[in-house]
């Protein structure tokens, strides 16, 4: 079945550090890939997405590239801020629009 | 002008009680979902409705019963609440042909 595996947290970084959160997927067909972010006490918000191989999604300084050869969609940001502290979820969606989420990675950014 | 709203935001109740959580979306979407998020933040889909019809019904105890009176609403009724039902429940919606789901703020349920 379809599934998403993302790196376990928690991840703690200092402000302005480089961020990578790894995400790999298993799917039949050609899924769309997503990163959602959940700030404390809130629901999930779409951060970025990519719908086909080699597409790059980007938003708020975050980027992720759909790599079909490595079945990956790693999230990166060059310089994190305290306000980026949140839980990040990698997810995939296939033709039947059944979305599967990874376990979530908690990021804490310290000043 | 909240897109996806849930009520109540917090719910504290005793074991064995019956409770309902309501969800409404004003985005004109035709598909709605209920997810359960446990204390470790793991997110699990419970139900999906499309145009008021049940599409996805994951392995969920039959104490949980969703009801969709119209396309804009998907309510979740839980009978005989158990300690293990304590979690955050999220409603989400999307429109056909679009994969992005939009989430509500969550309902934090605590069963004592």
Interface residues (C-beta under 8 A of the other chain):
Chain A: X32 X34 X36 X38 X42 X43 X44 X45 X46 X49 X51 X87 X89 X93 X97 X98 X99 X101 X103 X104 X106
Chain B: X4 X31 X40 X41 X42 X43 X45 X48 X56 X90 X92 X94 X99 X100 X101 X102 X103 X104 X105 X106
